[in-house]
Amino acid sequence: MTSEEYFKILELSPGSSPDDIKRAYRKKARLYHPDVNPSPEAKDHFIRATEAYEFLIANYGKLSGGDEAFRQAMDDWRKYRQDRSRMRANAYARASYIKFKKTKFYRTTRILDATTIIICLVVSVMMLIYTVFGYFYRLNHPLPDIDNPSVIVFIMLLMLGMLFFSVSLIFLRVHIDSSKKRRNSSGKTD
């Protein structure tokens, strides 16, 4: 297969980002996992989607690196990874979808995780603190030959920090709720 065919399996264009690839794979896995989709072709679609995902993620940097780099990536893939990927996908296809969702492989397709959300929260709080502190510091300690700080810029930065903080809190809440649901559903199935 070519990289274009792998992108086509995931219904992506060749310039797609790793996050797009992860998102598309999760969609295909949910659609074609044999535990969820009873059609006879579902297992083959699931295996092809898993193979495409593994190839595109493992060789993402080499896809635009030129003909020689791409040719070498394809040779390496065919020799070492393709069979392993298909065997692993076959094992995932035999497992129930709930067990598959708990695998490390599936969890790596998540785009937002707790670490990213916490970092965003910390950055937004620091932005708010530095905006307020910096504005009042400049009011109390004016620089010679420079005007006082602009109130409009202060308000815009403050609103941007508050927006960033609010969005981070929303994502944190959604992440906590989905984690609780995953724990509750895993507790019921175990």
C-alpha positions as CSV (number, residue, x, y, z in Angstrom):
1,M,0.0,0.0,0.0
2,T,1.0,3.6,-0.5
3,S,0.7,6.4,2.1
4,E,-2.2,7.9,0.0
5,E,-4.1,4.6,0.3
6,Y,-3.5,4.6,4.1
7,F,-4.9,8.2,4.2
8,K,-7.8,7.1,2.0
9,I,-8.7,4.2,4.4
10,L,-9.0,6.7,7.2
11,E,-10.8,9.2,4.9
12,L,-8.1,11.8,5.3
13,S,-6.1,14.0,2.9
14,P,-2.3,13.4,2.7
15,G,-1.5,16.7,4.6
16,S,-3.5,15.7,7.7
17,S,-1.9,16.3,11.2
18,P,-1.3,13.5,13.7
19,D,-4.3,14.7,15.7
20,D,-6.5,14.3,12.6
21,I,-5.1,10.8,12.1
22,K,-5.9,9.9,15.7
23,R,-9.4,11.3,15.5
24,A,-10.1,9.5,12.2
25,Y,-8.8,6.2,13.6
26,R,-11.0,6.4,16.7
27,K,-14.0,7.1,14.5
28,K,-13.1,4.1,12.3
29,A,-12.4,1.8,15.3
30,R,-15.8,2.7,16.8
31,L,-17.5,2.1,13.5
32,Y,-15.8,-1.2,12.4
33,H,-14.9,-3.0,15.6
34,P,-16.5,-6.5,15.2
35,D,-17.9,-6.3,18.7
36,V,-19.9,-3.2,17.7
37,N,-20.5,-3.9,14.0
38,P,-21.9,-7.3,13.1
39,S,-21.3,-7.0,9.3
40,P,-18.9,-9.7,7.9
41,E,-16.6,-7.0,6.4
42,A,-16.3,-5.1,9.7
43,K,-13.2,-7.1,10.9
44,D,-11.3,-6.5,7.6
45,H,-12.2,-2.8,7.7
46,F,-11.0,-2.6,11.3
47,I,-7.7,-4.4,10.6
48,R,-7.0,-2.1,7.6
49,A,-7.8,1.0,9.6
50,T,-5.5,-0.1,12.4
51,E,-2.7,-0.9,9.9
52,A,-3.2,2.6,8.3
53,Y,-3.1,4.3,11.7
54,E,0.0,2.5,12.8
55,F,1.8,3.3,9.6
56,L,0.9,6.9,9.4
57,I,1.7,7.6,13.0
58,A,5.0,5.7,13.0
59,N,6.2,7.3,9.7
60,Y,4.5,10.7,9.9
61,G,7.8,12.7,9.7
62,K,9.1,10.6,6.8
63,L,6.0,11.1,4.6
64,S,7.0,14.5,3.5
65,G,10.8,13.9,3.6
66,G,11.3,13.1,0.0
67,D,11.2,10.0,-2.3
68,E,14.2,8.2,-0.8
69,A,13.0,8.7,2.8
70,F,9.5,7.6,1.9
71,R,10.8,4.5,0.0
72,Q,12.9,3.5,3.0
73,A,10.0,4.0,5.3
74,M,7.8,1.8,3.1
75,D,10.5,-1.0,2.9
76,D,11.0,-0.9,6.7
77,W,7.2,-1.1,7.2
78,R,6.7,-4.0,4.9
79,K,9.6,-6.0,6.4
80,Y,9.1,-5.4,10.1
81,R,5.8,-3.9,11.0
82,Q,3.1,-4.8,8.6
83,D,2.6,-8.4,9.8
84,R,2.9,-7.4,13.4
85,S,0.4,-4.7,12.9
86,R,-2.1,-7.1,11.3
87,M,-1.6,-9.7,14.0
88,R,-2.2,-7.1,16.7
89,A,-5.3,-5.7,14.9
90,N,-6.6,-9.3,14.5
91,A,-6.2,-9.8,18.3
92,Y,-8.0,-6.4,18.9
93,A,-10.8,-7.5,16.6
94,R,-11.3,-10.7,18.5
95,A,-11.5,-8.9,21.8
96,S,-14.7,-7.1,22.9
97,Y,-14.9,-3.4,22.1
98,I,-14.9,-2.5,25.8
99,K,-11.7,-4.4,26.3
100,F,-10.2,-2.9,23.2
101,K,-11.0,0.6,24.5
102,K,-9.0,-0.2,27.6
103,T,-5.8,-1.1,25.7
104,K,-2.8,1.1,25.7
105,F,-3.0,1.2,21.9
106,Y,-6.5,2.8,21.9
107,R,-5.7,5.2,24.7
108,T,-2.8,6.6,22.7
109,T,-5.4,7.9,20.2
110,R,-6.7,10.4,22.7
111,I,-6.1,14.0,21.8
112,L,-6.6,15.7,25.1
113,D,-5.4,14.1,28.3
114,A,-5.3,15.3,31.8
115,T,-1.7,16.6,31.5
116,T,-2.5,18.8,28.6
117,I,-5.5,20.2,30.3
118,I,-3.6,20.9,33.6
119,I,-0.9,22.7,31.7
120,C,-3.5,24.9,29.9
121,L,-5.0,25.7,33.3
122,V,-1.7,26.7,34.7
123,V,-0.8,28.8,31.7
124,S,-4.1,30.6,31.8
125,V,-3.8,31.4,35.6
126,M,-0.2,32.6,35.0
127,M,-1.5,34.8,32.1
128,L,-4.2,36.3,34.4
129,I,-1.7,36.9,37.2
130,Y,0.9,38.5,35.0
131,T,-1.6,40.7,33.2
132,V,-3.0,42.1,36.5
133,F,0.4,42.3,38.2
134,G,2.1,43.9,35.2
135,Y,-0.6,46.5,34.6
136,F,-0.6,47.7,38.3
137,Y,3.2,47.5,38.5
138,R,3.5,49.8,35.4
139,L,1.0,52.2,36.9
140,N,2.9,52.4,40.2
141,H,6.4,52.4,38.5
142,P,6.1,54.4,35.3
143,L,9.0,54.4,32.9
144,P,10.4,57.7,31.8
145,D,9.4,59.0,28.4
146,I,6.8,56.1,28.0
147,D,3.1,56.6,28.4
148,N,1.0,54.8,31.0
149,P,-0.1,51.3,30.1
150,S,-3.2,51.1,27.9
151,V,-6.4,50.3,29.7
152,I,-7.8,48.7,26.5
153,V,-4.8,46.4,26.1
154,F,-5.1,45.4,29.8
155,I,-8.9,44.6,29.4
156,M,-8.2,42.7,26.2
157,L,-5.5,40.6,27.8
158,L,-7.6,40.0,30.9
159,M,-10.5,38.9,28.8
160,L,-8.3,36.6,26.7
161,G,-6.9,35.1,29.9
162,M,-10.4,34.6,31.3
163,L,-11.5,33.0,28.1
164,F,-8.5,30.6,28.1
165,F,-9.1,29.8,31.7
166,S,-12.9,29.1,31.1
167,V,-12.2,26.8,28.2
168,S,-9.6,25.0,30.2
169,L,-12.1,24.5,33.0
170,I,-14.7,23.2,30.6
171,F,-12.2,20.7,29.1
172,L,-11.2,19.6,32.6
173,R,-14.8,19.0,33.6
174,V,-15.5,17.0,30.5
175,H,-12.3,15.0,31.0
176,I,-13.3,14.3,34.7
177,D,-16.8,13.2,33.7
178,S,-15.6,10.9,30.9
179,S,-13.0,9.4,33.3
180,K,-15.8,8.7,35.8
181,K,-17.9,7.1,33.1
182,R,-15.0,4.9,32.0
183,R,-14.3,3.9,35.6
184,N,-18.0,3.2,36.2
185,S,-18.4,1.2,33.0
186,S,-15.2,-0.8,33.7
187,G,-16.4,-1.5,37.2
188,K,-19.7,-2.9,35.9
189,T,-18.0,-5.1,33.3
190,D,-15.3,-6.5,35.5
